[in-house]
Amino acid sequence: MQLPRSTASRKAAALRVWIFRTKRKNDLPQVLVTLRRRPANSRGSGADRVAGWWLHDALVAAIVDGGLLPAAIAAPADHGADACSLLAERYVSCAMGLILGGGEDIQWRPGMQAVGRDAFELALLKAAIAASIPVLGICRGAQLIHLYVGGELARDPSGGHSSPACYPHHGHAVSLWAHTTMNPSDTVQSLWVNSAHAWQLRAPSGRQRVLASADDASIEAFELTDAPSVRGVMWHPEFADSHFARWPLAIFLGRAGTNCSV
């Protein structure tokens, strides 16, 4: 009797299949994934005492299970806007899709000079839209896309969207709007999603089509009207249990996969 394979062995097998099918190294279907900043912990030990970047296993597993290769990238230190733009264009030129991940609060607002991670991810977003590759913003990433196209952010007044002690299992209901790519039916559908954000998406711009909203009317998912393959979700689909909650990630991986030349 064949024993079930571990998650690690399944990931490795998926990678081997894609590498075997690849004719040239440049054909590997890569998905760019931005890393979140990990602050230094003075009370920790070893590497925990040094600031760095990290990416959750669940997102890596979801990308690999989708038949794609995650390419984790972090914002370069002390780079100006021109250097960020050039680097972003180089990254995007060899990618099939871009995931703007979660993490610390966004400091940039329209009309301000973006720095650090904000500047680099804005450059990535602009380059990805120009190259017409799929983009998925998760939590912080959704907020960045929302701000970039003219939306507004507001602090969550009730704290109902975030519970660090329960992360990533804290959640709430959202309404999936009817006649959208996420819910093509004629009626609004209810969905339970995880939630871990202190900022809400408010006042969408004319470039956004709302896909889902919370009971407090804050936006939970959207896509761009002039670039439908660019979407943002405020929950973390990599942690979701239901098919519908994982849908934004699944459709992104499907569209990124269609860009593959193998």
C-alpha positions as CSV (number, residue, x, y, z in Angstrom):
1,M,0.0,0.0,0.0
2,Q,1.3,3.4,-0.9
3,L,1.5,5.8,2.0
4,P,0.2,9.4,1.5
5,R,2.9,11.9,0.6
6,S,3.8,14.7,3.0
7,T,3.0,18.3,2.0
8,A,6.8,18.9,1.6
9,S,7.1,16.0,-0.8
10,R,4.1,17.1,-2.8
11,K,5.6,20.6,-3.2
12,A,8.9,19.1,-4.3
13,A,7.2,16.8,-6.8
14,A,5.2,19.7,-8.3
15,L,8.4,21.7,-8.7
16,R,10.2,18.7,-10.4
17,V,7.3,18.3,-12.9
18,W,7.5,21.9,-14.0
19,I,11.3,21.8,-14.2
20,F,11.1,18.6,-16.2
21,R,8.6,20.1,-18.6
22,T,10.6,23.3,-19.1
23,K,12.7,23.5,-22.3
24,R,14.7,26.5,-21.3
25,K,15.5,28.0,-17.9
26,N,13.8,31.2,-18.9
27,D,10.5,29.3,-19.6
28,L,10.0,28.7,-15.9
29,P,6.6,30.3,-15.0
30,Q,7.5,32.6,-12.2
31,V,5.2,34.6,-9.9
32,L,6.8,37.5,-8.2
33,V,5.8,37.7,-4.5
34,T,6.7,40.7,-2.4
35,L,8.0,40.0,1.1
36,R,6.8,41.6,4.3
37,R,9.1,43.4,6.7
38,R,10.0,41.6,9.9
39,P,11.2,44.0,12.7
40,A,14.1,43.1,14.9
41,N,13.2,41.5,18.2
42,S,15.6,42.6,20.9
43,R,14.3,39.9,23.2
44,G,14.6,37.1,20.7
45,S,17.6,35.0,19.9
46,G,19.7,34.4,16.8
47,A,18.2,35.6,13.5
48,D,15.1,37.0,15.4
49,R,17.3,39.8,16.8
50,V,18.0,41.1,13.2
51,A,15.4,42.8,11.0
52,G,14.6,41.0,7.8
53,W,12.0,39.8,5.3
54,W,9.7,36.8,5.4
55,L,7.0,35.0,3.4
56,H,4.4,32.6,4.9
57,D,4.6,28.9,3.9
58,A,0.9,28.8,3.0
59,L,1.3,31.3,0.1
60,V,4.3,29.5,-1.2
61,A,2.4,26.2,-1.1
62,A,-0.6,27.6,-2.9
63,I,1.6,29.0,-5.7
64,V,3.5,25.7,-6.1
65,D,0.3,23.6,-6.0
66,G,-0.9,25.9,-8.8
67,G,2.0,24.7,-11.0
68,L,4.0,28.0,-10.7
69,L,7.3,29.0,-9.2
70,P,7.3,31.7,-6.5
71,A,10.0,34.3,-6.8
72,A,10.2,36.1,-3.5
73,I,11.5,39.7,-3.8
74,A,12.1,42.5,-1.3
75,A,12.5,46.2,-1.5
76,P,16.1,47.3,-2.1
77,A,17.6,49.5,0.5
78,D,18.2,53.2,-0.1
79,H,17.1,53.2,-3.8
80,G,15.6,56.2,-5.4
81,A,12.5,56.3,-7.6
82,D,14.3,55.9,-10.8
83,A,16.3,52.9,-9.6
84,C,13.1,51.2,-8.2
85,S,11.4,51.7,-11.5
86,L,14.3,50.2,-13.5
87,L,14.6,47.2,-11.1
88,A,10.8,46.7,-11.1
89,E,10.7,46.6,-14.9
90,R,13.5,44.0,-15.0
91,Y,11.6,41.8,-12.5
92,V,8.3,42.1,-14.3
93,S,9.9,41.4,-17.7
94,C,10.5,37.8,-16.7
95,A,7.4,37.2,-14.6
96,M,4.0,35.6,-15.3
97,G,2.2,37.4,-12.5
98,L,2.7,39.6,-9.4
99,I,1.4,39.2,-5.8
100,L,1.6,42.2,-3.6
101,G,1.6,40.7,-0.1
102,G,0.6,41.8,3.3
103,G,2.5,43.3,6.1
104,E,3.2,46.6,7.8
105,D,1.0,49.8,7.3
106,I,1.5,51.8,4.1
107,Q,3.1,55.2,4.7
108,W,2.6,56.6,1.2
109,R,-0.4,58.6,0.2
110,P,-1.1,60.2,-3.3
111,G,0.8,63.4,-3.6
112,M,3.6,62.2,-1.3
113,Q,7.1,60.9,-2.2
114,A,7.0,57.1,-1.7
115,V,10.0,55.5,0.0
116,G,11.2,52.0,0.9
117,R,8.8,49.2,0.3
118,D,6.0,51.5,-0.8
119,A,8.2,53.0,-3.6
120,F,9.3,49.6,-4.8
121,E,5.9,48.0,-4.8
122,L,4.3,51.0,-6.5
123,A,7.0,50.6,-9.2
124,L,6.2,46.9,-9.5
125,L,2.5,47.6,-9.8
126,K,3.0,50.2,-12.5
127,A,5.3,47.9,-14.5
128,A,2.9,45.0,-14.1
129,I,-0.1,47.0,-15.4
130,A,2.0,48.2,-18.3
131,A,3.1,44.7,-19.1
132,S,-0.5,43.4,-18.8
133,I,0.4,40.6,-16.4
134,P,-2.1,39.5,-13.6
135,V,-1.7,41.2,-10.3
136,L,-3.2,40.2,-6.9
137,G,-3.0,42.5,-3.9
138,I,-3.5,40.7,-0.6
139,C,-4.5,42.9,2.4
140,R,-1.7,45.5,2.3
141,G,-1.3,44.9,-1.4
142,A,-5.0,45.6,-2.0
143,Q,-4.6,48.8,0.0
144,L,-1.7,49.9,-2.2
145,I,-3.7,49.2,-5.4
146,H,-6.7,51.0,-4.0
147,L,-4.6,54.1,-3.1
148,Y,-2.8,54.1,-6.5
149,V,-6.1,54.3,-8.5
150,G,-7.6,57.0,-6.3
151,G,-9.4,55.2,-3.5
152,E,-9.2,56.2,0.2
153,L,-8.1,54.4,3.4
154,A,-9.8,54.8,6.8
155,R,-8.9,53.4,10.2
156,D,-11.2,50.6,11.3
157,P,-13.1,52.3,14.1
158,S,-14.5,49.2,15.7
159,G,-11.5,46.9,15.5
160,G,-13.7,44.2,14.1
161,H,-11.4,43.6,11.1
162,S,-8.3,42.7,13.1
163,S,-7.5,40.4,16.1
164,P,-3.7,39.7,16.2
165,A,-4.2,37.2,19.0
166,C,-6.4,35.1,16.7
167,Y,-4.4,35.6,13.5
168,P,-5.2,34.1,10.9
169,H,-8.4,32.6,12.2
170,H,-10.3,35.8,13.1
171,G,-12.9,36.7,10.6
172,H,-16.3,38.1,9.6
173,A,-18.9,37.8,6.8
174,V,-18.6,39.6,3.5
175,S,-21.2,40.1,0.8
176,L,-20.3,39.0,-2.8
177,W,-21.9,41.4,-5.1
178,A,-24.1,39.9,-7.9
179,H,-23.2,39.9,-11.6
180,T,-19.4,40.0,-11.0
181,T,-16.6,37.7,-11.9
182,M,-16.6,36.4,-8.3
183,N,-20.4,35.9,-8.1
184,P,-22.1,35.7,-11.6
185,S,-25.4,34.9,-10.0
186,D,-28.4,37.3,-9.7
187,T,-28.3,37.4,-5.9
188,V,-25.8,38.7,-3.4
189,Q,-24.0,35.8,-1.7
190,S,-22.6,35.7,1.8
191,L,-19.1,34.4,2.6
192,W,-17.0,34.0,5.7
193,V,-13.4,35.2,5.4
194,N,-10.4,35.7,7.6
195,S,-9.5,39.3,8.6
196,A,-6.4,40.9,9.9
197,H,-6.2,44.5,8.9
198,A,-6.5,47.8,10.8
199,W,-7.3,49.9,7.7
200,Q,-10.5,49.8,5.5
201,L,-10.9,50.5,1.8
202,R,-13.3,53.4,1.4
203,A,-14.5,55.7,-1.5
204,P,-13.6,53.6,-4.5
205,S,-12.5,55.4,-7.6
206,G,-14.0,55.1,-11.1
207,R,-11.3,52.7,-12.0
208,Q,-12.6,50.0,-9.5
209,R,-15.4,47.5,-9.7
210,V,-16.3,46.3,-6.2
211,L,-16.6,42.5,-5.9
212,A,-17.3,42.2,-2.2
213,S,-18.0,44.3,0.9
214,A,-18.3,43.9,4.6
215,D,-21.4,44.7,6.8
216,D,-19.9,48.1,7.6
217,A,-19.8,48.9,3.8
218,S,-16.0,48.8,3.6
219,I,-14.6,47.2,0.4
220,E,-13.3,43.6,0.8
221,A,-12.5,42.8,-2.9
222,F,-12.3,44.7,-6.2
223,E,-10.9,44.6,-9.7
224,L,-9.8,47.4,-12.0
225,T,-12.2,48.2,-14.8
226,D,-9.4,49.1,-17.2
227,A,-7.2,46.2,-16.2
228,P,-9.6,43.3,-15.0
229,S,-6.6,41.0,-14.2
230,V,-5.6,43.4,-11.4
231,R,-7.5,42.5,-8.3
232,G,-7.3,43.2,-4.6
233,V,-8.7,41.3,-1.6
234,M,-8.6,42.3,2.0
235,W,-8.6,38.8,3.4
236,H,-5.8,36.2,3.0
237,P,-7.0,33.6,0.5
238,E,-3.9,31.4,1.2
239,F,-5.4,30.7,4.7
240,A,-9.0,30.3,3.6
241,D,-10.8,27.0,3.9
242,S,-13.7,27.5,1.4
243,H,-13.5,27.4,-2.3
244,F,-15.0,30.9,-2.7
245,A,-12.7,32.5,-0.2
246,R,-9.7,31.0,-2.1
247,W,-11.1,32.0,-5.5
248,P,-9.1,35.2,-5.9
249,L,-5.9,33.3,-5.5
250,A,-7.1,30.4,-7.8
251,I,-8.1,32.7,-10.6
252,F,-4.9,34.7,-10.3
253,L,-2.8,31.5,-10.6
254,G,-4.9,30.3,-13.5
255,R,-4.4,33.6,-15.4
256,A,-0.7,33.7,-14.6
257,G,-0.4,30.1,-15.8
258,T,-1.9,31.0,-19.2
259,N,1.1,33.4,-19.7
260,C,3.5,30.4,-19.5
261,S,5.1,29.4,-22.8
262,V,5.7,25.7,-21.9
